[in-house]
Amino acid sequence: MQTDRLGDLVVGTAGDIAGAVVDPRQGLSKLRSVVTVRSLVAVAAGLAVGFLLARSARRG
């Protein structure tokens, strides 16, 4: 994964999610075509790291 395109990936995915809210049928089909195993792993890892950072900040 190229880190210089990570911002583009995030913005594009956010746009696809917003499109799914406006037009659920077409938006979900677009979202399914964009989502890959690699992007799911990246999102899951980001959520886990964010959770751990928030938890450590709350305790400290």
Phi and psi restraints in degrees (value plus and minus 20) as a CYANA .aco file:
   2 GLN   PHI    -106.8   -66.8
   2 GLN   PSI     106.9   146.9
   3 THR   PHI     -95.2   -55.2
   3 THR   PSI     -41.0    -1.0
   4 ASP   PHI     -93.3   -53.3
   4 ASP   PSI     -38.1     1.9
   5 ARG   PHI    -122.4   -82.4
   5 ARG   PSI     -15.2    24.8
   6 LEU   PHI     -82.4   -42.4
   6 LEU   PSI     -59.6   -19.6
   7 GLY   PHI     -82.3   -42.3
   7 GLY   PSI     -60.9   -20.9
   8 ASP   PHI     -83.6   -43.6
   8 ASP   PSI     -59.4   -19.4
   9 LEU   PHI     -83.4   -43.4
   9 LEU   PSI     -63.6   -23.6
  10 VAL   PHI     -85.6   -45.6
  10 VAL   PSI     -65.8   -25.8
  11 VAL   PHI     -85.1   -45.1
  11 VAL   PSI     -61.8   -21.8
  12 GLY   PHI     -83.5   -43.5
  12 GLY   PSI     -61.9   -21.9
  13 THR   PHI     -86.4   -46.4
  13 THR   PSI     -60.5   -20.5
  14 ALA   PHI     -82.5   -42.5
  14 ALA   PSI     -58.7   -18.7
  15 GLY   PHI     -85.3   -45.3
  15 GLY   PSI     -59.5   -19.5
  16 ASP   PHI     -85.5   -45.5
  16 ASP   PSI     -57.8   -17.8
  17 ILE   PHI     -87.2   -47.2
  17 ILE   PSI     -62.2   -22.2
  18 ALA   PHI     -83.0   -43.0
  18 ALA   PSI     -57.9   -17.9
  19 GLY   PHI     -85.4   -45.4
  19 GLY   PSI     -53.4   -13.4
  20 ALA   PHI     -87.5   -47.5
  20 ALA   PSI     -49.9    -9.9
  21 VAL   PHI     -92.8   -52.8
  21 VAL   PSI     -60.5   -20.5
  22 VAL   PHI     -92.7   -52.7
  22 VAL   PSI     -69.4   -29.4
  23 ASP   PHI    -149.3  -109.3
  23 ASP   PSI      69.5   109.5
  24 PRO   PHI     -77.0   -37.0
  24 PRO   PSI     -61.6   -21.6
  25 ARG   PHI     -85.4   -45.4
  25 ARG   PSI     -72.2   -32.2
  26 GLN   PHI     -92.0   -52.0
  26 GLN   PSI     -57.2   -17.2
  27 GLY   PHI     -84.4   -44.4
  27 GLY   PSI     -61.3   -21.3
  28 LEU   PHI     -89.8   -49.8
  28 LEU   PSI     -54.3   -14.3
  29 SER   PHI     -87.2   -47.2
  29 SER   PSI     -58.3   -18.3
  30 LYS   PHI     -84.8   -44.8
  30 LYS   PSI     -63.5   -23.5
  31 LEU   PHI     -83.3   -43.3
  31 LEU   PSI     -60.1   -20.1
  32 ARG   PHI     -83.7   -43.7
  32 ARG   PSI     -56.1   -16.1
  33 SER   PHI     -93.9   -53.9
  33 SER   PSI     -44.4    -4.4
  34 VAL   PHI    -106.9   -66.9
  34 VAL   PSI     -55.5   -15.5
  35 VAL   PHI     -90.8   -50.8
  35 VAL   PSI     108.6   148.6
  36 THR   PHI    -144.4  -104.4
  36 THR   PSI     149.0   189.0
  37 VAL   PHI     -81.7   -41.7
  37 VAL   PSI     -59.9   -19.9
  38 ARG   PHI     -83.0   -43.0
  38 ARG   PSI     -61.0   -21.0
  39 SER   PHI     -91.0   -51.0
  39 SER   PSI     -55.0   -15.0
  40 LEU   PHI     -84.9   -44.9
  40 LEU   PSI     -60.9   -20.9
  41 VAL   PHI     -85.0   -45.0
  41 VAL   PSI     -60.5   -20.5
  42 ALA   PHI     -84.2   -44.2
  42 ALA   PSI     -61.9   -21.9
  43 VAL   PHI     -86.3   -46.3
  43 VAL   PSI     -64.1   -24.1
  44 ALA   PHI     -82.5   -42.5
  44 ALA   PSI     -61.6   -21.6
  45 ALA   PHI     -85.3   -45.3
  45 ALA   PSI     -60.9   -20.9
  46 GLY   PHI     -83.2   -43.2
  46 GLY   PSI     -61.3   -21.3
  47 LEU   PHI     -85.0   -45.0
  47 LEU   PSI     -60.7   -20.7
  48 ALA   PHI     -84.7   -44.7
  48 ALA   PSI     -65.0   -25.0
  49 VAL   PHI     -84.5   -44.5
  49 VAL   PSI     -62.7   -22.7
  50 GLY   PHI     -81.8   -41.8
  50 GLY   PSI     -61.4   -21.4
  51 PHE   PHI     -82.5   -42.5
  51 PHE   PSI     -66.1   -26.1
  52 LEU   PHI     -85.8   -45.8
  52 LEU   PSI     -58.0   -18.0
  53 LEU   PHI     -85.8   -45.8
  53 LEU   PSI     -62.5   -22.5
  54 ALA   PHI     -86.2   -46.2
  54 ALA   PSI     -57.5   -17.5
  55 ARG   PHI     -87.0   -47.0
  55 ARG   PSI     -62.3   -22.3
  56 SER   PHI     -89.2   -49.2
  56 SER   PSI     -54.5   -14.5
  57 ALA   PHI     -89.1   -49.1
  57 ALA   PSI     -54.2   -14.2
  58 ARG   PHI     -90.3   -50.3
  58 ARG   PSI     -56.6   -16.6
  59 ARG   PHI     -94.6   -54.6
  59 ARG   PSI     -50.6   -10.6
